[in-house]
Amino acid sequence: MAPEIHRAELDGNSVSALLKSITIPPCPAVVTALMTEVRRDDGDFNRVGRLLAGDVSLAASMMKTANSPLFGLRRKVPSVQQALAVLGLKNVVSIVTGLALQQAVSPRGVNMERFWERSSLHAVICSRLARHLPGVGREDAYTFGLFHDCGIPVLMQRFPEYKQTLAVANRSGRPFTEVEFEQHATSHVIVGAMLARNWQLPELVSEAIRLHHDAEVLLGETGDVSEPVRALACVSTLADKLTADFLGHDADVEWDQFGGAVLDYLGLDEGELEDIRVEVGEELSDAVALRS
């Protein structure tokens, strides 16, 4: 059954077996260099600025994002260096990594605009909710939100029939990962976690990607998962619900199954949920404006 499989550790053998049939896009050199720089004790803004200047497309997209209402800067920043100074290294790395992800995994000839819009909204909500989560930084929550379903476009590249799998899962009311395993012997959460590790994202992010659909994690019925990982998994379920509400879509089956447990874990009642829905509405509108 899918849950037992996707909870298995990504050991060397399982990774090797998957890589025989699925190509995980390599981490772009500029992102690898940025990750290395941000982990230095003496991270240098000038070095990071030079790295970004070497990729005109990423630099331009990063500037557009930095100057969007999403970050609430009082005045527009005219250069990469000033964006670094205002936003900080971790925020800039999160932005650039997300932009690089879109370039690396979007299947050719497939319109992924709605997918990336949802991922962007999901990331905004995760970052917003992380303010109240001990042990989870807003940057990690934002990165998780962008990457949480990144295995989907990778599987779309590998399996031409994968869109049919999505349609079957949407109609069936069964767990998404269970349908994926039946059709493809893998799932987007395993592939996404592999990509996150390959891109040297924080271990918290890759583990949360792997387990964010896991029923035992969402219900708190396993003791071998850290609290920050469970927190991100629960936030992801809530973010899916709030994103669906914002876009006028029906909530998915996971909210019906786990929504009550998620709200209990996060310490929210229905009134507080409504307050959050109103609060994030403006931020989500800004995120949509950014992508237009």
Contacts in CASP RR format, 6 or more apart in sequence:
PFRMAT RR
TARGET T0000
AUTHOR 0000-0000-0000
METHOD contacts of the structure
MODEL  1
MAPEIHRAELDGNSVSALLKSITIPPCPAVVTALMTEVRRDDGDFNRVGR
LLAGDVSLAASMMKTANSPLFGLRRKVPSVQQALAVLGLKNVVSIVTGLA
LQQAVSPRGVNMERFWERSSLHAVICSRLARHLPGVGREDAYTFGLFHDC
GIPVLMQRFPEYKQTLAVANRSGRPFTEVEFEQHATSHVIVGAMLARNWQ
LPELVSEAIRLHHDAEVLLGETGDVSEPVRALACVSTLADKLTADFLGHD
ADVEWDQFGGAVLDYLGLDEGELEDIRVEVGEELSDAVALRS
1 178 0 8 1.000
2 175 0 8 1.000
2 177 0 8 1.000
2 178 0 8 1.000
2 180 0 8 1.000
2 181 0 8 1.000
2 182 0 8 1.000
2 187 0 8 1.000
3 175 0 8 1.000
3 177 0 8 1.000
3 178 0 8 1.000
3 214 0 8 1.000
3 215 0 8 1.000
3 216 0 8 1.000
5 181 0 8 1.000
5 187 0 8 1.000
5 190 0 8 1.000
6 177 0 8 1.000
6 181 0 8 1.000
6 187 0 8 1.000
6 189 0 8 1.000
6 190 0 8 1.000
6 210 0 8 1.000
6 211 0 8 1.000
6 213 0 8 1.000
6 214 0 8 1.000
7 210 0 8 1.000
7 211 0 8 1.000
7 214 0 8 1.000
7 216 0 8 1.000
8 14 0 8 1.000
10 190 0 8 1.000
10 193 0 8 1.000
10 194 0 8 1.000
10 197 0 8 1.000
10 210 0 8 1.000
14 190 0 8 1.000
15 194 0 8 1.000
18 186 0 8 1.000
18 190 0 8 1.000
18 191 0 8 1.000
18 194 0 8 1.000
21 158 0 8 1.000
22 154 0 8 1.000
22 155 0 8 1.000
22 158 0 8 1.000
22 186 0 8 1.000
22 191 0 8 1.000
23 154 0 8 1.000
23 157 0 8 1.000
23 158 0 8 1.000
24 154 0 8 1.000
24 191 0 8 1.000
24 194 0 8 1.000
24 195 0 8 1.000
24 198 0 8 1.000
25 104 0 8 1.000
25 105 0 8 1.000
25 154 0 8 1.000
25 195 0 8 1.000
26 104 0 8 1.000
26 198 0 8 1.000
27 35 0 8 1.000
27 100 0 8 1.000
27 198 0 8 1.000
27 199 0 8 1.000
27 200 0 8 1.000
28 55 0 8 1.000
28 100 0 8 1.000
28 103 0 8 1.000
28 104 0 8 1.000
30 51 0 8 1.000
30 52 0 8 1.000
30 54 0 8 1.000
30 55 0 8 1.000
30 58 0 8 1.000
30 96 0 8 1.000
30 100 0 8 1.000
31 93 0 8 1.000
31 96 0 8 1.000
31 97 0 8 1.000
31 100 0 8 1.000
31 199 0 8 1.000
32 199 0 8 1.000
32 200 0 8 1.000
33 51 0 8 1.000
34 48 0 8 1.000
34 51 0 8 1.000
34 52 0 8 1.000
34 92 0 8 1.000
34 93 0 8 1.000
34 96 0 8 1.000
34 97 0 8 1.000
35 93 0 8 1.000
35 97 0 8 1.000
35 199 0 8 1.000
35 200 0 8 1.000
37 43 0 8 1.000
37 44 0 8 1.000
37 47 0 8 1.000
37 48 0 8 1.000
37 51 0 8 1.000
37 89 0 8 1.000
38 48 0 8 1.000
38 89 0 8 1.000
38 90 0 8 1.000
38 93 0 8 1.000
43 89 0 8 1.000
45 81 0 8 1.000
45 84 0 8 1.000
45 85 0 8 1.000
45 89 0 8 1.000
46 81 0 8 1.000
48 84 0 8 1.000
48 89 0 8 1.000
48 92 0 8 1.000
49 80 0 8 1.000
49 81 0 8 1.000
49 84 0 8 1.000
52 58 0 8 1.000
52 59 0 8 1.000
52 62 0 8 1.000
52 80 0 8 1.000
52 92 0 8 1.000
52 96 0 8 1.000
53 59 0 8 1.000
53 80 0 8 1.000
57 103 0 8 1.000
58 96 0 8 1.000
58 99 0 8 1.000
58 100 0 8 1.000
59 80 0 8 1.000
61 99 0 8 1.000
62 80 0 8 1.000
62 83 0 8 1.000
62 92 0 8 1.000
62 95 0 8 1.000
62 96 0 8 1.000
62 99 0 8 1.000
63 77 0 8 1.000
63 79 0 8 1.000
63 80 0 8 1.000
63 83 0 8 1.000
64 290 0 8 1.000
65 71 0 8 1.000
65 95 0 8 1.000
65 99 0 8 1.000
65 290 0 8 1.000
66 73 0 8 1.000
66 77 0 8 1.000
66 83 0 8 1.000
66 86 0 8 1.000
66 87 0 8 1.000
66 92 0 8 1.000
66 95 0 8 1.000
67 73 0 8 1.000
67 76 0 8 1.000
67 77 0 8 1.000
67 83 0 8 1.000
68 286 0 8 1.000
68 289 0 8 1.000
68 290 0 8 1.000
69 286 0 8 1.000
69 289 0 8 1.000
69 290 0 8 1.000
70 124 0 8 1.000
70 283 0 8 1.000
70 286 0 8 1.000
70 287 0 8 1.000
70 290 0 8 1.000
71 87 0 8 1.000
71 91 0 8 1.000
73 86 0 8 1.000
77 83 0 8 1.000
77 86 0 8 1.000
83 92 0 8 1.000
84 92 0 8 1.000
87 95 0 8 1.000
90 139 0 8 1.000
91 139 0 8 1.000
93 139 0 8 1.000
94 139 0 8 1.000
94 142 0 8 1.000
94 143 0 8 1.000
94 146 0 8 1.000
97 143 0 8 1.000
97 146 0 8 1.000
97 199 0 8 1.000
97 201 0 8 1.000
98 143 0 8 1.000
98 146 0 8 1.000
98 147 0 8 1.000
101 146 0 8 1.000
101 147 0 8 1.000
101 150 0 8 1.000
101 199 0 8 1.000
102 112 0 8 1.000
102 116 0 8 1.000
105 150 0 8 1.000
105 151 0 8 1.000
105 153 0 8 1.000
105 154 0 8 1.000
105 157 0 8 1.000
105 195 0 8 1.000
106 112 0 8 1.000
106 116 0 8 1.000
106 153 0 8 1.000
107 153 0 8 1.000
107 156 0 8 1.000
107 157 0 8 1.000
110 153 0 8 1.000
110 156 0 8 1.000
112 153 0 8 1.000
113 291 0 8 1.000
115 149 0 8 1.000
115 152 0 8 1.000
115 153 0 8 1.000
116 291 0 8 1.000
117 288 0 8 1.000
117 291 0 8 1.000
118 243 0 8 1.000
118 247 0 8 1.000
119 145 0 8 1.000
119 146 0 8 1.000
119 148 0 8 1.000
119 149 0 8 1.000
119 150 0 8 1.000
120 146 0 8 1.000
120 287 0 8 1.000
120 290 0 8 1.000
120 291 0 8 1.000
121 239 0 8 1.000
121 243 0 8 1.000
121 246 0 8 1.000
121 247 0 8 1.000
121 284 0 8 1.000
121 287 0 8 1.000
121 288 0 8 1.000
122 145 0 8 1.000
122 146 0 8 1.000
122 148 0 8 1.000
122 149 0 8 1.000
122 236 0 8 1.000
122 239 0 8 1.000
122 240 0 8 1.000
122 243 0 8 1.000
123 141 0 8 1.000
123 142 0 8 1.000
123 143 0 8 1.000
123 144 0 8 1.000
123 145 0 8 1.000
123 146 0 8 1.000
124 142 0 8 1.000
124 280 0 8 1.000
124 283 0 8 1.000
124 284 0 8 1.000
124 287 0 8 1.000
125 235 0 8 1.000
125 238 0 8 1.000
125 239 0 8 1.000
125 242 0 8 1.000
125 243 0 8 1.000
125 280 0 8 1.000
125 283 0 8 1.000
125 284 0 8 1.000
126 141 0 8 1.000
126 142 0 8 1.000
126 144 0 8 1.000
126 145 0 8 1.000
126 232 0 8 1.000
126 235 0 8 1.000
126 236 0 8 1.000
126 239 0 8 1.000
127 138 0 8 1.000
127 139 0 8 1.000
127 141 0 8 1.000
127 142 0 8 1.000
127 145 0 8 1.000
128 279 0 8 1.000
128 280 0 8 1.000
128 283 0 8 1.000
129 141 0 8 1.000
129 235 0 8 1.000
129 238 0 8 1.000
129 239 0 8 1.000
129 266 0 8 1.000
129 276 0 8 1.000
130 136 0 8 1.000
130 137 0 8 1.000
130 138 0 8 1.000
130 140 0 8 1.000
130 141 0 8 1.000
130 142 0 8 1.000
130 235 0 8 1.000
131 138 0 8 1.000
132 266 0 8 1.000
133 141 0 8 1.000
133 228 0 8 1.000
133 231 0 8 1.000
133 232 0 8 1.000
133 235 0 8 1.000
134 227 0 8 1.000
135 227 0 8 1.000
135 228 0 8 1.000
135 231 0 8 1.000
136 204 0 8 1.000
136 228 0 8 1.000
136 231 0 8 1.000
136 232 0 8 1.000
136 235 0 8 1.000
140 202 0 8 1.000
140 204 0 8 1.000
140 205 0 8 1.000
140 232 0 8 1.000
141 232 0 8 1.000
141 235 0 8 1.000
143 201 0 8 1.000
143 202 0 8 1.000
143 205 0 8 1.000
144 204 0 8 1.000
144 205 0 8 1.000
144 208 0 8 1.000
144 209 0 8 1.000
144 232 0 8 1.000
144 236 0 8 1.000
145 236 0 8 1.000
145 239 0 8 1.000
147 192 0 8 1.000
147 195 0 8 1.000
147 196 0 8 1.000
147 201 0 8 1.000
147 205 0 8 1.000
147 209 0 8 1.000
148 208 0 8 1.000
148 209 0 8 1.000
148 212 0 8 1.000
148 236 0 8 1.000
149 188 0 8 1.000
150 188 0 8 1.000
150 192 0 8 1.000
150 195 0 8 1.000
150 196 0 8 1.000
150 209 0 8 1.000
151 188 0 8 1.000
151 189 0 8 1.000
151 191 0 8 1.000
151 192 0 8 1.000
151 195 0 8 1.000
152 162 0 8 1.000
152 166 0 8 1.000
152 188 0 8 1.000
154 188 0 8 1.000
154 191 0 8 1.000
154 192 0 8 1.000
154 195 0 8 1.000
155 162 0 8 1.000
155 180 0 8 1.000
155 184 0 8 1.000
155 186 0 8 1.000
155 188 0 8 1.000
155 191 0 8 1.000
156 162 0 8 1.000
156 163 0 8 1.000
159 165 0 8 1.000
159 183 0 8 1.000
159 184 0 8 1.000
161 183 0 8 1.000
162 183 0 8 1.000
162 184 0 8 1.000
165 179 0 8 1.000
165 180 0 8 1.000
165 183 0 8 1.000
165 184 0 8 1.000
168 179 0 8 1.000
168 183 0 8 1.000
169 176 0 8 1.000
169 179 0 8 1.000
169 180 0 8 1.000
172 179 0 8 1.000
173 253 0 8 1.000
174 253 0 8 1.000
175 213 0 8 1.000
175 215 0 8 1.000
175 253 0 8 1.000
175 254 0 8 1.000
176 187 0 8 1.000
176 188 0 8 1.000
176 213 0 8 1.000
177 187 0 8 1.000
177 188 0 8 1.000
177 189 0 8 1.000
177 213 0 8 1.000
180 186 0 8 1.000
180 187 0 8 1.000
180 188 0 8 1.000
181 187 0 8 1.000
189 209 0 8 1.000
189 210 0 8 1.000
189 211 0 8 1.000
189 212 0 8 1.000
189 213 0 8 1.000
190 210 0 8 1.000
192 206 0 8 1.000
192 209 0 8 1.000
192 210 0 8 1.000
193 206 0 8 1.000
193 207 0 8 1.000
193 209 0 8 1.000
193 210 0 8 1.000
196 205 0 8 1.000
196 206 0 8 1.000
196 209 0 8 1.000
197 206 0 8 1.000
204 226 0 8 1.000
204 228 0 8 1.000
204 229 0 8 1.000
204 232 0 8 1.000
205 232 0 8 1.000
207 225 0 8 1.000
207 226 0 8 1.000
207 229 0 8 1.000
208 228 0 8 1.000
208 229 0 8 1.000
208 232 0 8 1.000
208 233 0 8 1.000
208 236 0 8 1.000
211 217 0 8 1.000
211 225 0 8 1.000
211 229 0 8 1.000
211 233 0 8 1.000
212 232 0 8 1.000
212 233 0 8 1.000
212 236 0 8 1.000
212 237 0 8 1.000
213 233 0 8 1.000
213 254 0 8 1.000
214 222 0 8 1.000
214 233 0 8 1.000
215 221 0 8 1.000
215 257 0 8 1.000
215 258 0 8 1.000
216 222 0 8 1.000
217 225 0 8 1.000
217 229 0 8 1.000
217 230 0 8 1.000
217 233 0 8 1.000
218 230 0 8 1.000
218 233 0 8 1.000
218 234 0 8 1.000
218 237 0 8 1.000
218 254 0 8 1.000
218 258 0 8 1.000
218 261 0 8 1.000
218 262 0 8 1.000
219 258 0 8 1.000
219 261 0 8 1.000
220 230 0 8 1.000
220 261 0 8 1.000
220 265 0 8 1.000
230 265 0 8 1.000
231 265 0 8 1.000
231 266 0 8 1.000
234 261 0 8 1.000
234 262 0 8 1.000
234 265 0 8 1.000
234 266 0 8 1.000
235 266 0 8 1.000
237 254 0 8 1.000
237 255 0 8 1.000
237 258 0 8 1.000
237 259 0 8 1.000
237 262 0 8 1.000
238 259 0 8 1.000
238 262 0 8 1.000
238 263 0 8 1.000
238 266 0 8 1.000
240 251 0 8 1.000
240 252 0 8 1.000
240 254 0 8 1.000
240 255 0 8 1.000
241 251 0 8 1.000
241 255 0 8 1.000
241 259 0 8 1.000
242 276 0 8 1.000
242 277 0 8 1.000
242 280 0 8 1.000
242 284 0 8 1.000
243 284 0 8 1.000
244 250 0 8 1.000
244 251 0 8 1.000
244 252 0 8 1.000
244 255 0 8 1.000
245 251 0 8 1.000
245 277 0 8 1.000
246 280 0 8 1.000
246 281 0 8 1.000
246 284 0 8 1.000
263 269 0 8 1.000
263 270 0 8 1.000
263 273 0 8 1.000
268 276 0 8 1.000
END
